[in-house]
Amino acid sequence: MKLTIIGGGGFRVPQIVEALSRRDDLDVSELRLYDVSAERLEVMADVLEQLPIARKPRIVTGTDLREAVRGVDFVFSAMRVAGTEGRVSDELIALSHGILGQETVGPGGYAYALRTIPAALDLARAVKEEAPNAWVINFTNPAGIITQAMREVLGPRVIGICDTPIGLVRRAARALGTSESELDYDYIGLNHLGWLRSATKDGEELLPRLLEDPELLTQMEEARLIGLDWVRSLGMLPNEYLFYYYRNREAVAQIRDEAQTRGQFLSAQQGDFYQAAHSQPQEAAALWDRTHREREETYMAEAREVAGAGEREEEDLDGGYQEVALDLMTALSGGRPARMILGVANAGVIPALADSAIIEVPCTVDQRGPVAVALAPLEGAELGLVTQVKACETLVIDAVRTKDRATAWKALALHPLVDSVDAAKEMLDEYCEAIPQVAAVFEEGR
């Protein structure tokens, strides 16, 4: 098989290659790395050459999109339009208005989506023409919005993934003394906005025991971040990103109090890495390894600071999105079928949403593609929150399609974490001024 990674000069590419080398169920003969930056591709090639990976496919790098996807079987999309510098603006502009500045949640996530959708659609059209039978596995953020936009071109052959839902399931299984494979679970929501509502083993519901036992519940990072009492009151386990909704005031105060935002930290850290690795190519792998460890240890640090949640568990330090992608790839290529949480079309699962809306739910997957598992209805406050956020996500896509700033303003203004339509308009103006790729969305003739 041939696999292309879009954003192939990105920092997390070695994690994919390392995970791929451990898989006996995938035979990838050629890995193509595509990026707009030849220099970043050169650095990644050095890292991959030096890392002690026993089984590597043939690696090809390039900056021609159509050549990169021509005739491939799978495409992993992990692009970052405007780089980490764009993320810094996403965060700081919202924070300057007293509103959450975060990569995927709220106005910062929407600024990221606005500038990324055109590039994602370019990719989708290239794949449709150059590799019509390929599967596109999308982890470009904000994953729900980008997957939904790409689906307009690729239909069901684009699937969204994220490691936070399955990470939640695995932590719950670990706390309960079992494994993910032994659990039947019910999870529902949107990307970075969902809840684990049930976890059963051999027909026995185990989630109440986890919620009621302080010792077990304290093992859940999500509960430590959001608060044990609040999680108990919900009667379900929320995705860790719900911290930004449930404790928004505390999150904004903590982020504004920090010396730098997460984006500023990563921009400086990765800038230093790429510069050092470019000037010392013989040290590229060692530099990557050290930088990667620091990155994982500091993930969502502002949330843990607010909650007094302590350091991340050792088991959670390596992330997991690459394993999710490879499990999905295995099932789609005719290997062992899988049950996993994916970003797929709603298709009636949540009746209040359009069938084409991308949601995150458990799916069974084989070479025909994913099929959502039947779930209990989403109700109450959770349904209200999901409905409002999905309406805003759809407005973001509509704004790009119509090049209409007023629609983009609505998307920002109607998000539940934005408390002023005036502030929303000012933020949009500032995003356009600070990030040329956002301004370009609304230019005629694009």
C-alpha positions in Angstrom: 0.0 0.0 0.0 1.0 3.6 -0.5 0.3 6.2 2.2 0.6 10.0 2.0 0.9 12.3 5.0 -0.3 15.9 4.2 1.8 18.0 6.6 4.6 15.6 6.2 7.1 18.1 7.6 5.1 18.3 10.8 6.5 17.6 14.2 4.4 14.5 15.0 5.2 12.6 11.8 7.8 10.4 13.5 5.1 9.1 15.9 3.2 7.8 12.9 6.2 6.1 11.4 7.2 4.5 14.8 3.7 3.2 15.3 3.6 1.9 11.7 6.8 0.0 12.2 5.2 -2.0 15.0 2.3 -3.2 12.9 2.4 -6.6 11.3 -1.1 -6.1 10.0 -0.2 -3.2 7.6 2.1 -3.5 4.6 3.0 0.1 3.6 5.6 -0.1 0.9 5.8 3.6 0.2 5.3 6.6 2.5 5.0 10.0 0.8 5.5 13.1 2.9 4.0 16.3 1.5 4.5 19.7 2.9 4.6 23.3 1.6 8.0 23.7 3.3 10.9 21.8 1.7 13.1 22.7 4.7 10.8 21.1 7.2 10.6 18.0 5.0 14.4 17.8 5.0 14.5 18.0 8.8 11.8 15.2 9.1 13.7 13.0 6.6 16.8 13.4 8.9 14.8 12.5 12.0 13.3 9.5 10.4 16.6 8.3 9.0 18.2 8.5 12.5 15.5 7.1 14.7 16.0 3.4 15.6 13.0 2.2 13.6 13.5 -1.4 12.4 10.9 -1.5 9.6 10.6 1.6 7.5 8.8 1.9 4.2 10.4 3.7 1.3 10.0 7.4 2.2 9.5 10.0 -0.5 9.3 13.7 0.2 7.8 16.4 -2.0 6.0 19.8 -2.3 3.7 19.0 -5.2 0.2 18.1 -3.9 -1.1 16.2 -6.8 2.0 14.2 -7.2 1.9 13.4 -3.5 -1.6 11.8 -3.7 -1.5 10.3 -7.1 -2.4 6.6 -7.0 -2.1 6.3 -3.2 -4.4 4.1 -1.1 -4.6 6.2 2.0 -4.1 9.9 2.9 -3.5 11.2 6.4 -4.3 14.9 6.5 -2.5 16.8 9.3 -2.0 20.3 7.8 -1.5 23.5 9.7 -2.3 26.5 7.6 -0.3 29.6 8.8 1.8 27.4 11.1 2.1 27.8 14.8 2.3 31.6 14.3 -1.3 31.5 13.1 -2.2 29.6 16.3 -0.6 32.3 18.4 -2.9 34.9 16.8 -5.9 32.6 17.2 -5.3 32.5 20.9 -4.1 36.0 21.7 -6.8 37.9 19.7 -9.6 36.1 21.6 -7.9 36.5 24.9 -7.5 40.2 24.3 -11.3 40.4 24.4 -11.5 38.3 27.6 -12.7 35.2 25.6 -11.1 31.8 25.5 -8.2 31.6 23.2 -7.8 27.9 22.3 -6.7 26.0 19.2 -10.0 24.2 18.5 -12.6 25.5 20.9 -14.4 28.8 20.3 -13.2 31.8 18.1 -9.6 30.6 17.9 -10.8 27.3 16.5 -13.0 29.1 14.0 -10.2 31.3 12.8 -8.2 28.2 12.3 -11.0 26.5 10.4 -11.7 29.5 8.2 -8.2 29.5 6.8 -7.9 25.7 6.6 -11.1 24.8 4.8 -9.9 26.2 1.4 -6.7 24.1 1.6 -8.6 21.1 2.8 -11.0 21.4 -0.2 -8.0 21.7 -2.5 -6.7 18.4 -1.0 -10.1 16.8 -1.3 -10.4 17.7 -5.0 -6.8 16.5 -5.7 -7.6 13.1 -4.1 -10.9 12.7 -5.9 -9.1 13.3 -9.3 -5.7 11.6 -8.6 -6.7 8.8 -6.2 -10.5 8.3 -6.4 -10.4 5.0 -4.4 -8.3 6.4 -1.6 -9.5 6.8 2.0 -8.7 10.1 3.6 -8.2 10.0 7.4 -8.4 13.5 8.7 -6.8 14.7 11.9 -6.4 18.3 10.8 -8.1 20.5 13.4 -10.7 21.6 14.1 -11.4 18.0 13.0 -15.2 18.0 13.0 -15.4 21.1 10.8 -12.7 20.1 8.4 -14.0 16.6 7.9 -17.5 18.0 7.3 -16.2 20.4 4.7 -14.2 17.7 2.9 -17.1 15.4 2.9 -18.8 17.7 0.4 -16.2 16.6 -2.1 -15.3 13.1 -1.0 -18.4 11.8 0.6 -17.9 8.9 3.0 -14.3 8.3 1.9 -13.1 11.0 4.4 -13.3 10.1 8.1 -12.4 12.2 11.1 -10.3 10.9 13.9 -9.2 12.2 17.3 -7.4 10.4 20.2 -9.3 12.1 23.1 -12.5 10.0 23.0 -10.7 6.6 22.9 -8.2 7.9 25.4 -11.1 8.6 27.8 -12.4 5.0 27.2 -9.0 3.5 27.9 -8.5 5.5 31.1 -12.0 4.4 32.3 -11.1 0.8 31.5 -7.8 1.1 33.3 -9.5 2.6 36.4 -12.0 -0.3 36.3 -9.3 -2.9 36.1 -10.2 -4.1 32.6 -9.3 -3.2 29.0 -10.9 -1.2 26.2 -11.4 -4.4 24.2 -13.5 -6.0 27.0 -15.8 -3.0 27.3 -19.0 -2.1 25.4 -19.3 1.7 25.6 -21.6 4.5 24.6 -19.9 7.8 23.6 -21.6 10.6 21.7 -20.9 14.2 20.7 -18.8 16.4 18.4 -15.1 16.7 18.1 -13.7 17.9 21.5 -17.3 18.0 22.8 -18.6 14.6 23.9 -19.5 12.3 26.8 -18.9 8.7 27.8 -22.3 7.6 29.0 -22.0 3.9 29.5 -19.3 1.3 30.0 -20.4 -2.3 30.3 -18.6 -5.6 30.6 -20.4 -8.9 30.1 -23.7 -7.0 30.3 -22.8 -5.3 33.6 -22.9 -1.5 33.7 -19.6 -0.4 35.3 -19.7 3.4 34.9 -21.7 4.1 38.2 -19.1 2.3 40.2 -16.4 4.4 38.6 -18.3 7.6 39.3 -19.2 6.8 42.9 -15.7 5.6 44.0 -13.4 8.6 44.7 -10.3 6.5 44.4 -11.3 5.2 41.0 -12.7 8.6 39.8 -9.5 10.4 40.8 -7.6 8.2 38.3 -9.5 9.9 35.5 -7.7 12.9 34.2 -11.0 14.3 32.9 -12.5 14.2 36.3 -9.5 15.8 37.9 -9.6 18.6 35.4 -13.3 19.3 35.5 -14.1 18.4 39.1 -15.1 15.2 40.7 -18.4 16.5 42.1 -19.5 18.0 38.8 -18.7 14.8 36.9 -20.7 12.8 39.4 -23.6 15.2 39.0 -23.5 14.7 35.2 -23.7 10.9 35.6 -21.3 10.5 32.7 -17.6 11.2 31.9 -17.0 14.3 29.7 -14.2 14.7 27.1 -11.4 16.7 28.6 -12.0 19.6 26.3 -15.3 20.2 28.1 -13.1 21.8 30.8 -13.2 24.9 28.6 -17.0 25.0 28.7 -17.7 23.9 32.3 -14.8 26.0 33.8 -14.5 28.7 31.2 -14.0 31.6 33.6 -11.2 29.7 35.4 -9.6 28.6 32.1 -9.6 32.1 30.6 -8.2 33.6 33.9 -5.4 31.0 34.0 -4.4 31.3 30.4 -4.3 35.1 30.7 -2.2 34.7 33.8 0.4 32.5 32.1 3.6 34.0 30.8 2.7 32.5 27.4 -0.1 30.7 25.7 0.1 27.1 24.5 0.5 28.3 21.0 3.4 30.7 22.0 5.1 27.8 23.8 4.8 25.4 20.8 5.8 28.1 18.3 9.0 28.9 20.2 9.7 25.2 21.0 9.2 23.9 17.5 10.9 27.0 16.0 13.9 26.2 18.1 13.7 22.5 17.1 13.5 23.0 13.4 16.3 25.7 13.4 18.6 23.5 15.5 17.8 20.3 13.5 18.5 22.2 10.2 21.8 23.5 11.4 22.8 20.2 13.2 21.2 17.5 10.9 23.3 14.8 12.6 21.5 15.5 15.9 17.9 15.7 14.4 16.5 12.6 16.1 17.9 13.4 19.5 16.6 16.9 19.3 13.2 15.6 18.2 13.0 13.1 21.0 13.8 15.6 23.7 11.3 18.2 22.3 8.6 15.6 21.9 8.8 14.5 25.5 8.5 18.1 26.7 5.5 18.7 24.4 3.6 15.7 25.7 4.3 16.5 29.4 2.9 20.0 29.0 -0.3 19.1 27.1 -3.3 21.0 28.6 -1.1 22.3 31.4 -3.3 25.3 32.0 -6.2 23.1 32.7 -4.3 20.9 35.2 -3.0 24.1 36.9 -6.6 25.4 37.4 -7.8 22.0 38.7 -4.7 21.1 40.7 -4.7 17.9 38.7 -1.0 17.2 38.9 1.2 15.8 36.2 0.0 13.6 33.4 0.0 9.9 33.8 3.0 8.1 32.2 0.6 6.0 30.1 -0.9 9.1 28.5 2.3 10.9 27.5 2.6 9.5 24.0 -0.8 10.5 22.7 -2.6 8.0 20.6 -4.0 9.5 17.4 -1.4 7.6 15.3 -2.7 4.3 16.7 -6.3 5.3 16.0 -5.4 6.2 12.4 -3.5 2.9 11.9 -6.3 0.8 13.5 -8.7 2.5 11.1 -6.4 2.0 8.2 -6.1 -1.7 9.0 -9.9 -2.2 9.1 -10.4 -0.3 5.9 -7.8 -2.2 4.0 -9.4 -5.5 4.8 -7.6 -6.5 8.0 -9.2 -7.1 11.4 -12.5 -5.2 11.7 -12.5 -2.6 14.5 -14.8 -0.8 16.9 -13.7 2.7 17.4 -14.9 6.3 18.0 -14.8 8.2 14.7 -16.0 11.5 13.1 -18.7 10.3 10.7 -21.9 11.7 9.1 -24.7 11.9 11.6 -27.2 10.0 9.4 -30.0 10.3 11.9 -28.1 9.4 15.1 -28.9 12.8 16.6 -32.2 13.7 15.0 -31.8 17.4 15.8 -28.8 17.6 13.4 -28.6 17.4 9.7 -27.7 14.0 8.3 -24.5 15.4 6.8 -23.3 16.9 10.1 -20.1 15.2 11.4 -20.4 13.8 14.9 -18.2 11.5 17.0 -19.7 8.1 17.9 -18.6 4.5 18.2 -18.5 2.8 14.8 -17.8 -0.7 13.5 -15.3 -0.6 10.6 -14.4 -3.0 7.9 -13.2 -2.5 4.3 -16.6 -1.1 3.4 -16.2 1.8 5.8 -17.5 2.8 9.2 -21.0 2.2 10.5 -22.3 4.1 13.6 -23.3 1.8 16.5 -26.9 2.4 17.8 -26.9 4.7 20.8 -29.3 6.0 23.4 -30.8 9.4 22.4 -28.8 12.5 23.3 -31.0 14.7 25.5 -31.2 17.7 27.8 -28.4 20.2 28.2 -25.9 18.0 26.3 -28.2 18.0 23.2 -28.6 21.8 23.5 -24.9 22.4 23.6 -24.1 20.0 20.7 -26.9 21.6 18.6 -25.7 25.1 19.2 -22.0 24.3 18.5 -22.8 22.3 15.4 -24.9 25.2 14.1 -21.9 27.5 14.5 -19.5 25.0 12.8 -21.9 24.8 9.8 -21.9 28.6 9.6 -18.1 28.5 9.4 -18.2 26.2 6.4 -21.0 28.3 4.8 -18.9 31.5 5.3 -16.0 30.0 3.4 -18.3 28.7 0.6 -20.1 32.0 0.2 -17.1 34.3 1.0 -19.4 36.1 3.4 -18.0 37.9 6.4 -21.4 38.4 8.0 -21.8 34.6 8.1 -18.4 34.2 9.7 -19.4 36.9 12.2 -22.5 34.9 13.1 -20.4 31.8 13.6 -18.2 33.5 16.1 -21.0 35.5 17.8 -23.3 32.6 18.4 -20.7 30.3 19.9 -21.7 29.6 23.6 -18.4 30.9 24.9 -18.7 34.3 23.2 -20.6 36.8 25.2 -20.8 39.7 22.8 -21.7 40.1 19.1 -19.6 43.3 19.1 -16.6 41.5 20.4 -17.2 38.8 17.8 -17.1 41.3 15.0 -13.9 42.9 16.4 -12.3 39.5 16.7 -13.1 38.6 13.1 -11.7 41.9 11.9 -8.5 41.3 13.9 -8.1 37.8 12.6 -8.4 39.1 9.1 -5.8 41.7 9.8 -3.3 39.4 11.6 -3.6 36.3 9.4 -3.6 36.8 5.6 -5.0 33.4 5.0 -8.2 34.3 6.9 -8.6 37.6 5.0 -8.1 35.7 1.7 -11.2 33.6 2.4 -13.5 36.6 1.8 -11.7 37.9 -1.3 -13.5 37.7 -4.6 -11.9 35.6 -7.3 -10.4 33.1 -5.0 
